[in-house]
Amino acid sequence: MKKNAGIILIVLGALLLILSYVADFMDHNWYQLLCLLFIIGGIVTHIIVSKKAQSE
């Protein structure tokens, strides 16, 4: 599970962005910022976990 945490955060952020588009929720900047933080956090988490796995 820990190995896939970054990918899960990226997919969650992307799905929330798609949901905001479908639900006409695009005018709320805080919602889009939260989705962006999920995606960036997922990328950073994936890089960190991958580097730790390579070093072991």
BALOBA-1460 file (C-alpha; in Angstrom, 3 decimals):
// residues 56
<rec num="1" residu="m" x="0.000" y="0.000" z="0.000"/>
<rec num="2" residu="k" x="2.792" y="2.417" z="0.892"/>
<rec num="3" residu="k" x="4.388" y="1.710" z="-2.485"/>
<rec num="4" residu="n" x="1.254" y="2.935" z="-4.294"/>
<rec num="5" residu="a" x="0.419" y="5.910" z="-2.061"/>
<rec num="6" residu="g" x="1.780" y="8.471" z="-4.523"/>
<rec num="7" residu="i" x="-0.129" y="7.025" z="-7.456"/>
<rec num="8" residu="i" x="-3.325" y="6.913" z="-5.392"/>
<rec num="9" residu="l" x="-2.961" y="10.611" z="-4.486"/>
<rec num="10" residu="i" x="-2.371" y="11.560" z="-8.139"/>
<rec num="11" residu="v" x="-5.416" y="9.625" z="-9.324"/>
<rec num="12" residu="l" x="-7.542" y="11.021" z="-6.488"/>
<rec num="13" residu="g" x="-6.568" y="14.588" z="-7.377"/>
<rec num="14" residu="a" x="-7.300" y="14.003" z="-11.056"/>
<rec num="15" residu="l" x="-10.668" y="12.391" z="-10.324"/>
<rec num="16" residu="l" x="-11.653" y="15.271" z="-8.064"/>
<rec num="17" residu="l" x="-10.768" y="17.735" z="-10.829"/>
<rec num="18" residu="i" x="-12.909" y="15.780" z="-13.301"/>
<rec num="19" residu="l" x="-15.738" y="15.677" z="-10.780"/>
<rec num="20" residu="s" x="-15.507" y="19.433" z="-10.267"/>
<rec num="21" residu="y" x="-15.814" y="19.957" z="-14.019"/>
<rec num="22" residu="v" x="-18.849" y="17.664" z="-14.313"/>
<rec num="23" residu="a" x="-20.546" y="19.150" z="-11.234"/>
<rec num="24" residu="d" x="-19.889" y="22.726" z="-12.448"/>
<rec num="25" residu="f" x="-17.726" y="23.434" z="-9.414"/>
<rec num="26" residu="m" x="-14.896" y="25.051" z="-11.401"/>
<rec num="27" residu="d" x="-15.338" y="28.555" z="-9.952"/>
<rec num="28" residu="h" x="-14.123" y="27.563" z="-6.492"/>
<rec num="29" residu="n" x="-10.389" y="28.161" z="-6.377"/>
<rec num="30" residu="w" x="-9.905" y="26.491" z="-3.007"/>
<rec num="31" residu="y" x="-11.240" y="23.218" z="-4.441"/>
<rec num="32" residu="q" x="-8.892" y="23.344" z="-7.412"/>
<rec num="33" residu="l" x="-5.975" y="24.233" z="-5.144"/>
<rec num="34" residu="l" x="-6.759" y="21.201" z="-2.979"/>
<rec num="35" residu="c" x="-6.759" y="18.978" z="-6.076"/>
<rec num="36" residu="l" x="-3.455" y="20.485" z="-7.188"/>
<rec num="37" residu="l" x="-1.948" y="19.796" z="-3.766"/>
<rec num="38" residu="f" x="-3.105" y="16.168" z="-3.985"/>
<rec num="39" residu="i" x="-1.449" y="15.789" z="-7.387"/>
<rec num="40" residu="i" x="1.820" y="17.488" z="-6.388"/>
<rec num="41" residu="g" x="1.892" y="15.601" z="-3.086"/>
<rec num="42" residu="g" x="1.345" y="12.357" z="-4.963"/>
<rec num="43" residu="i" x="4.210" y="13.078" z="-7.354"/>
<rec num="44" residu="v" x="6.578" y="13.940" z="-4.511"/>
<rec num="45" residu="t" x="5.489" y="10.900" z="-2.499"/>
<rec num="46" residu="h" x="5.968" y="8.609" z="-5.492"/>
<rec num="47" residu="i" x="9.484" y="9.945" z="-6.109"/>
<rec num="48" residu="i" x="10.498" y="9.579" z="-2.451"/>
<rec num="49" residu="v" x="9.108" y="6.042" z="-2.136"/>
<rec num="50" residu="s" x="10.727" y="4.985" z="-5.428"/>
<rec num="51" residu="k" x="14.145" y="6.323" z="-4.378"/>
<rec num="52" residu="k" x="13.910" y="4.549" z="-1.012"/>
<rec num="53" residu="a" x="12.987" y="1.289" z="-2.749"/>
<rec num="54" residu="q" x="15.975" y="1.581" z="-5.116"/>
<rec num="55" residu="s" x="18.442" y="2.238" z="-2.319"/>
<rec num="56" residu="e" x="17.371" y="-0.839" z="-0.337"/>
